[in-house]
């Protein structure tokens, strides 16, 4: 009989919770990126629980050196995760609603021509900013991906026009397919129309994405950056905050 009170067998509980979270995500919305991670994590936890049970019954022996190596790797990985998540969380709540020269809105996926929930939330936050600073020029950045009938920039532009924003106020960047390209291509567009050195840019993206967006913006050449983070649905918070940790590491190494 599995004693779920012991620390060893709590791995089974963690595994089941992880799998249940995947089911919750699937019920909330189909094909959420990174959601399958929770199935794999659940399988790992359950696997560890099984190993612990075999060890407990003396049916399995794991070398102490191997066990120590795994523990060291886990501790290093956990410390790195905590450091990165702390930065992600800090910048997710650090809003800077200041008047800037340009409002740069990052795309976030479409369903055909319809904006995704994440992109809709970014646009709502953009309108909140524009209500406060209505004369700000707007750069909408996002190309066309799989399952999208138009570019994300086009969808965002249509939304802004429907809200009464002047067409002359909107600048489109329609080539980018990832965050790094959002900033590199937007910088290219901006350099052609504004040669000032001290341009102030307000970035609109989802809260969990703000830390990575800021350091990629700096790599692209933007200097005076202000954060305007939009909210994320509570159900999606664990999924996207964990996913973002891996995305930060990937971007730090490869998005040069």
C-alpha positions as CSV (number, residue, x, y, z in Angstrom):
1,X,0.0,0.0,0.0
2,X,1.4,3.4,-0.9
3,X,1.7,5.6,2.1
4,X,0.9,9.1,0.6
5,X,1.8,10.8,3.9
6,X,5.6,10.0,3.5
7,X,7.7,12.5,1.6
8,X,8.8,9.9,-0.8
9,X,5.4,9.1,-2.1
10,X,4.4,12.8,-2.4
11,X,6.0,12.5,-5.8
12,X,2.9,10.6,-6.9
13,X,0.7,13.5,-5.7
14,X,2.9,16.0,-7.6
15,X,2.7,13.9,-10.7
16,X,-1.1,13.7,-10.6
17,X,-1.4,17.4,-9.9
18,X,0.8,18.1,-12.9
19,X,-1.4,15.9,-15.2
20,X,-4.6,17.4,-13.8
21,X,-3.3,20.9,-14.6
22,X,-2.7,19.8,-18.2
23,X,-6.3,18.6,-18.3
24,X,-7.5,21.9,-17.0
25,X,-5.5,23.8,-19.6
26,X,-6.9,21.5,-22.4
27,X,-10.5,22.3,-21.1
28,X,-9.7,26.0,-21.0
29,X,-8.4,26.2,-24.6
30,X,-7.2,23.7,-27.2
31,X,-3.5,23.7,-28.2
32,X,-2.1,25.9,-25.6
33,X,1.7,26.2,-26.2
34,X,3.9,24.3,-23.7
35,X,0.9,22.6,-22.1
36,X,2.3,19.1,-22.8
37,X,5.2,19.9,-20.5
38,X,2.9,19.2,-17.6
39,X,2.3,15.7,-18.8
40,X,6.0,15.0,-19.1
41,X,6.6,16.6,-15.7
42,X,3.9,14.5,-14.2
43,X,5.4,11.3,-15.7
44,X,8.8,12.3,-14.2
45,X,7.3,12.8,-10.8
46,X,5.4,9.5,-10.9
47,X,8.6,7.8,-12.2
48,X,10.6,9.1,-9.2
49,X,7.8,7.9,-6.9
50,X,8.0,4.4,-8.4
51,X,11.8,4.4,-8.0
52,X,11.4,5.5,-4.3
53,X,8.9,2.6,-3.7
54,X,11.4,0.1,-5.2
55,X,14.2,1.5,-3.1
56,X,12.0,1.3,0.0
57,X,11.3,-2.4,-0.6
58,X,15.0,-3.0,-1.3
59,X,14.2,-4.1,-4.9
60,X,16.4,-1.3,-6.4
61,X,19.7,0.2,-5.5
62,X,21.0,3.5,-6.9
63,X,24.7,4.3,-6.6
64,X,25.4,7.1,-4.1
65,X,27.7,9.0,-6.5
66,X,25.0,9.0,-9.1
67,X,22.4,10.1,-6.6
68,X,24.7,12.9,-5.4
69,X,25.3,14.0,-9.1
70,X,21.5,14.2,-9.7
71,X,21.0,16.2,-6.5
72,X,23.7,18.7,-7.5
73,X,22.2,19.1,-10.9
74,X,18.8,19.6,-9.4
75,X,20.0,22.2,-6.9
76,X,21.8,24.2,-9.7
77,X,18.8,24.0,-12.0
78,X,16.4,25.0,-9.2
79,X,18.6,28.0,-8.2
80,X,18.8,29.1,-11.8
81,X,15.0,28.7,-12.2
82,X,14.4,30.9,-9.0
83,X,16.7,33.7,-10.2
84,X,15.1,33.8,-13.7
85,X,11.6,33.6,-12.4
86,X,12.3,36.4,-9.9
87,X,13.3,38.7,-12.8
88,X,10.3,37.6,-14.8
89,X,7.9,38.4,-11.9
90,X,9.6,41.7,-11.0
91,X,9.2,43.1,-14.6
92,X,5.7,41.6,-14.9
93,X,4.5,43.9,-12.1
94,X,6.7,46.9,-12.8
95,X,4.4,49.1,-14.9
96,X,5.7,52.4,-16.3
97,X,2.8,54.4,-17.7
98,X,4.8,57.4,-18.9
99,X,4.4,59.5,-22.0
100,X,6.7,58.2,-24.8
101,X,7.3,59.0,-28.4
102,X,6.1,55.6,-29.6
103,X,3.9,52.8,-28.3
104,X,5.3,49.4,-29.5
105,X,2.7,46.6,-29.4
106,X,3.9,43.0,-29.8
107,X,1.7,40.6,-31.7
108,X,0.5,37.4,-30.0
109,X,-1.3,35.1,-32.4
110,X,-4.5,35.0,-34.4
111,X,-7.3,32.5,-35.1
112,X,-7.8,33.2,-38.8
113,X,-8.4,36.9,-38.6
114,X,-9.6,36.9,-35.0
115,X,-7.3,38.1,-32.2
116,X,-6.3,35.5,-29.6
117,X,-7.2,36.2,-25.9
118,X,-3.6,37.1,-25.2
119,X,-3.5,39.6,-28.1
120,X,-6.9,41.1,-27.1
121,X,-5.6,41.7,-23.6
122,X,-2.6,43.5,-25.0
123,X,-4.8,45.7,-27.2
124,X,-7.0,46.5,-24.2
125,X,-3.9,47.6,-22.3
126,X,-2.8,49.6,-25.3
127,X,-6.1,51.5,-25.4
128,X,-5.7,52.2,-21.6
129,X,-2.3,53.8,-22.4
130,X,-3.7,55.7,-25.4
131,X,-6.6,57.1,-23.4
132,X,-3.9,58.7,-21.2
133,X,-1.6,59.7,-24.0
134,X,-3.8,59.9,-27.2
135,X,-1.2,61.5,-29.5
136,X,1.4,58.8,-29.1
137,X,2.5,57.2,-32.4
138,X,1.9,53.4,-32.5
139,X,4.0,50.6,-33.9
140,X,2.1,47.3,-34.3
141,X,4.6,44.5,-34.8
142,X,3.8,41.0,-36.0
143,X,3.9,38.9,-39.1
144,X,1.7,36.1,-40.3
145,X,2.0,32.6,-38.8
146,X,0.4,29.2,-39.2
147,X,-3.4,29.4,-38.9
148,X,-3.4,33.1,-39.4
149,X,-5.2,34.6,-42.5
150,X,-3.7,38.1,-42.0
151,X,-0.7,39.5,-40.3
152,X,-0.9,40.2,-36.6
153,X,0.0,43.8,-37.3
154,X,-2.9,44.1,-39.7
155,X,-5.3,42.7,-37.0
156,X,-4.0,45.1,-34.4
157,X,-4.3,48.0,-36.9
158,X,-7.9,47.1,-37.6
159,X,-8.7,47.0,-33.9
160,X,-7.1,50.4,-33.3
161,X,-9.0,51.9,-36.3
162,X,-12.3,50.5,-34.8
163,X,-11.5,52.3,-31.6
164,X,-11.2,55.6,-33.3
165,X,-7.4,55.8,-33.7
166,X,-6.2,57.7,-36.7
167,X,-4.7,55.7,-39.6
168,X,-1.8,58.2,-39.7
169,X,-1.0,57.4,-36.1
170,X,-0.4,53.6,-36.9
171,X,2.9,52.2,-38.2
172,X,3.0,48.5,-39.2
173,X,5.8,46.0,-39.0
174,X,4.6,42.8,-40.7
175,X,7.7,40.6,-41.2
176,X,8.5,39.4,-37.6
177,X,7.7,35.9,-36.4
178,X,9.3,36.0,-32.9
179,X,10.1,38.5,-30.2
180,X,13.7,39.1,-31.3
181,X,12.5,40.0,-34.8
182,X,9.7,42.2,-33.4
183,X,12.3,44.5,-32.1
184,X,14.9,44.2,-34.9
185,X,12.4,44.9,-37.6
186,X,10.6,47.6,-35.7
187,X,13.9,49.3,-35.2
188,X,14.6,49.2,-38.9
189,X,11.1,50.7,-39.6
190,X,11.6,53.4,-37.0
191,X,15.1,54.3,-38.2
192,X,13.7,55.2,-41.6
193,X,11.1,57.7,-40.2
194,X,12.7,59.1,-37.1
195,X,16.5,59.8,-36.8
196,X,16.4,61.1,-33.2
197,X,18.8,59.4,-30.8
198,X,16.8,59.7,-27.6
199,X,13.5,58.1,-28.6
200,X,11.3,56.9,-25.7
201,X,9.5,53.6,-26.4
202,X,6.7,52.1,-24.4
203,X,6.4,48.4,-24.9
204,X,3.1,46.6,-24.6
205,X,3.3,42.8,-24.1
206,X,1.9,40.3,-21.6
207,X,3.3,40.6,-18.1
208,X,5.2,37.3,-18.1
209,X,6.9,38.3,-21.4
210,X,8.1,41.8,-20.3
211,X,11.6,40.8,-18.9
212,X,12.6,39.0,-22.1
213,X,11.0,41.7,-24.3
214,X,13.1,44.4,-22.5
215,X,16.5,42.8,-22.9
216,X,15.8,41.9,-26.5
217,X,14.7,45.5,-27.2
218,X,18.0,46.7,-25.8
219,X,19.9,44.2,-28.0
220,X,18.0,45.6,-31.0
221,X,19.2,49.1,-30.2
222,X,16.3,50.6,-28.2
223,X,17.6,52.6,-25.2
224,X,14.8,54.4,-23.4
225,X,12.3,51.6,-22.7
226,X,9.2,51.7,-20.6
227,X,7.0,48.8,-19.6
228,X,3.3,48.6,-20.1
229,X,2.4,44.9,-19.2
230,X,-1.0,43.4,-19.9
231,X,-2.6,40.9,-17.7
232,X,-2.7,37.1,-18.2
233,X,-5.7,34.8,-17.4
234,X,-5.1,33.2,-13.9
235,X,-5.4,29.7,-15.3
236,X,-2.5,30.3,-17.7
237,X,-0.1,31.8,-15.1
238,X,1.8,28.6,-14.1
239,X,2.1,27.4,-17.7
240,X,3.4,30.6,-19.2
241,X,5.6,31.7,-16.3
242,X,7.4,28.3,-16.3
243,X,7.6,28.3,-20.1
244,X,9.1,31.8,-20.1
245,X,12.0,30.6,-18.0
246,X,13.1,28.3,-20.8
247,X,12.4,31.0,-23.4
248,X,14.6,33.5,-21.5
249,X,17.5,31.0,-21.5
250,X,17.0,30.3,-25.2
251,X,16.8,34.0,-26.1
252,X,19.8,34.9,-24.0
253,X,22.0,32.3,-25.9
254,X,20.6,32.4,-29.4
255,X,18.8,35.7,-30.1
256,X,21.8,37.9,-30.8
